[in-house]
Structures are given as structure tokens and as C-alpha cells.
Amino acid sequence: MKLHAVHRLYEQRLAQSTRPFKARGASVERCKHCMLVTRLCVCRERKTLTTNAGFLLVMYDDEVLKPSNTGRLIADVVEDTFAYIWSRTEPNQEMLDLLADPKWFPIVIFPAQYAAPERVVSEPSVPEGKRPLFIMIDGTWSEAKKIFRKSPWMDKFPVLGFKPEALSRYKVREAAGDNQLATAEVAAKVLMLNSEEAAGACLDAWFDVFSEHYITGKKQRQLPENGALQRFCTAFNG
């Protein structure tokens, strides 16, 4: 199995820890790649797609270590996904070089009400010859707001924000509000806005696979018949 940016970042962050990271369910034996209970591992069914859009995950310190994180699902599906740990005082130079690469057109994905009006765009309009690089802030809601406010390097990029039309399907961990989507759910909608409907649908379905398997492992249940994985494989791995 080919490792992606979030897998590599996980290993780097784990190596930096001075003591074991104790997330909820830390005693459970998990696959270190999909982070699901070992018996429910879905790594073999992963589908990675080549897309016009790329994603840059800016992750709050311990977020990459959390089994419930959905940012890794973006990297599972979208080949050009990059991931870095956020630093307020010392932003990663490799990340800054990526943002300066002329082939990319960075766009921050964040609620529009938190950005200056002149930065807000309603659709991912990209200059000819460039590809959109969607910057996803990955952490709890309070952490995400902190990253957005305290990242001066982000201030020069347009902000694409939208209101979800439906409630989040993510039941793995609590959100600040019913209309607050998980990172992967947002990314799926962004792909669709970018006219990459097939990739958006794939990520959306992969999110359902992860959610169903995570909760099944957490509650020590059996997977339902005709579950999310079977539907995913029929649609995308058939």
C-alpha cells in the first residue's frame, strides 16, 4: 500500500512525542493507516484518484494522531494532498514553498463571516494555467479559528466559504453545531464545486465507510448488511 502525506505526518508527529498519545480508545488495537479497529481495516479498498484540485491540510498539533480525524480520508482519495502541522511562529518552509509554487492557486476553505469581505469568493475561480490548492484547516472548531486568525501567511489568499445544505453525517465525535461538517465532508463538497463530481462522490462515500466502520468498532458491533463499504466498492471499485 502506497503511503500518503498524512501517513508520513503521523509517523513524524509520533516520533516527536515525548510520551504516548492517549486518545479515546487508545487501548484498542488499530490499523495505523486507516486508524480503524484492526478487524475492520479498509486499507485494501482505498481508491486514490488523480484530480485537478489539490488539498493542503494544515493540522493542529495532535490532530493527526487522533483516530477520529477525517483529514486523512482526503489524502486517501485525492492524490495531490499535502499535510503539515501548524506553527504560529515557525510555519513549515516546505509548506510555504508549496504555496509559492506557480502551478498552484491557493484558496482557503473557511466560513466567510470570519474573513474580510474583499477576500471572500463564492466559487473556486482559478486563473488559466493554474490548479486550485484548497487549504483545509484541520482541528477542533476552536483550534481551527485560532489557526485562521494567527496565520499571517494565509491572509493573502481568497477564502471560499459556504453554508452546508444538510446536517453533518459525522457521529464519531461531537461538533460545535449540527451544521458543522467534518473536514472530509467539506472537502467532498469543495470537489463538487470545482466540477469534479466523481471525486467528490468518491470521497463522500469513503467518508461513510470510515464513519460506519469506526462506530461499529467503537460499539463492538457487526457491520450491517449492504453497508457503506459494499456500496463504495460497487460504485468505485467494481
N, C-alpha and C positions, 0 to 999 in steps of 0.2 A: 504494500500500500504506500502510495506517494504521500509524504508528509507535506503539510502546507504551513503558511505563516503562523497561524495560531498554535499549531502543534509545536513549532520551534520556539515560539514565545513562551509557551507553557514550560518547556524544559529549561529555558533560560531563567525564567522567574523562579522556578522551583529550585534551581541551583543557587540562587541568591538568598534563599530563605535561611535564616539562622535557626529556625525551629519549624517543626512540621506545621503545615497549614491545616487547620481544623474547620472545614466547612461542615454544614449539616450533613449527616450521613457519611461522615469521614471513615467510619468503621466498615462501610460496605465495600466489597471488592468490585472495582470498576475497571472498564477498559480505559486506558489512559488517553485514547484518541477520541472516542465518541463520548466518553465520560458516563456511559450508561452502565448499569449493573452488568457484570460480565456475561451472564446467560442471555442478556437482551441486546448484546452488541450488534450494531447495524453497519459497521465499517465496510463490509463486503458489498453492501447495496448502495454505497455512496455514488453519486453521479456528479462529476465535475464538468462544467460547461465553459466553453470559450465565449466570452461576451464582449461587446463594445465597451461597456462600462467596467470600471474597476472600483474597488472599495478600499478605503483606508480606515482601519479600526484604531481609534485612539482609546486605549483601555485604562481605566482607573486601576491603581496598584494591584490589588488582589483579584480583580475581576476575572482574569484569565485562568485563575486557579479554581474558580467555582464550578462545580459540576453542572449547575443550573444555567450557566452562561449560554446564550444563543448566538453570540457573535461568531463562534466557531462554525456555526451552520452556514454562514455566508461564505466562509473560506472553503467549506466542503463543496459548495455548489459553484461558486464563481472563481475561475482560475486565477484571475488577477486581483487577489486580495492581499493586502499588506496589513500588518498589525504591530503596534508599538505600545509600550507602557507610557502613560502620560507623566511628564515632569513639568512643574510650574516654572522652575528656574533654569533647567537644562534640557530643553527639548532635543530629542534624538536627532543627530546630524543626518543620519541616513534618511530619516523621515522628511527632514527639511529639503534634502536633495531631491527626493521623490516629488515633493510638491513643486519644486522649481523646474522639473523636467518639462520641456516644451511640448511634449506629446500629450500631456495631461492638462485638463481644465478642472481644478478642484472646486467642489461645491459642498458646503457644509449642510448636513441634514439636521435641522433643529427647529422647534416651534418658532414660527415667525414673530410672535409677540416679544421674544427676547432679543431680537436683532433690530438695529436701526432700519427704518423703513427703506432707505435707499439701497440696502443690501438684499432685500427680500425679492425672490423671484418665484413665480407660480409654476414654472416648468423648467426642466433641465435643458435650457438652450445653450448650445456649445458652439464656439467658433469653428469654422471649417478647418479640417486638418487636425483637430484635437479630439481627444476622448475624455468623457466625463470621469472624474475621480471623486466618488462620493465619500465624504468624510463622515463616518459614523462615530459618535461619542458613546462609549460602552461602559456603563456602570449603573449604580442606582440613580434615581432621579436627582437627588441632592448632589451626588458626585458629578453627574452629567452637567448640571447647571454650573458647578464650580469650574469644571474644565472649560466650558464655553466662555465664562466670564474672565478667566485667568490665563488665556492662551492668546497673547498678542499676535502671534504668527498667523492665527486664524482670522483675524479681523479684516484682512483684505479680500477675503473670498465671499462670493454670494452665498446666501442662505436660502435653501429650499425647505419650506415648512408646509405641512398640510394637516388638516383635521381628519382623523380616521372616520370612515362612514359606518364602521361596525365596532363592537366591543372586542377587546383582545381575547384570543382563544387560549392565552397562556395561563395555565393554572399551577405551574410549578412553584412560583414564588409570587408574593403579593406585590402589586404595583401601587403607585401613589393614587391612581384613579382608574376607573373602569375603562376610560378611553385611552389609557397609556399603553401603547403597544410594545411588545418585546422587540429587541434590536433586529432579529431576523424577520419579524413581521413587517417592520418598517422597510427593510431592505428589499423585500419582495415587492412592496408597493412602489418603491423607487424604480426598480427594474421595469415595472409595467408602465410607469410614467415615461420611462426612457424608450418606450416602444419595443421592449424586449420581453414580450408577454410569456413566451415559452420558458425563459429562465426565471421569470417571476413566479410562474405557476409551479416550476420545479422546486424552488426554494420554499414556497408556501407549503407544498406537500411534504417536503423534507422536515420542515418545522413541525408539522402534525405528527410525523413519525417520531421525532425526538420527544415531543411532549407526551405522546401516548406511552412510549417505552419508559420514559423517566418516571411517570406517575405509576405505571404498572410495577416497576421495580421498587419504588418508594413504599407502595402499599402492599407489596408481596402478593400480587395478583397474577393471573394468567392473562395473556393478550386476548383481546376479543376476536371472534371470527370475522373474516373480511375486514381486518383492521387497517390502520393507516399505512403500514409497510406493504401490505399486499396491494393496496390501491396505488401506492407510489411505484412499485415495481411494474405493475400492469401498464401504468401511464408512461413511465420514463426508462424502464429497463427491460421492456418487453421485446 
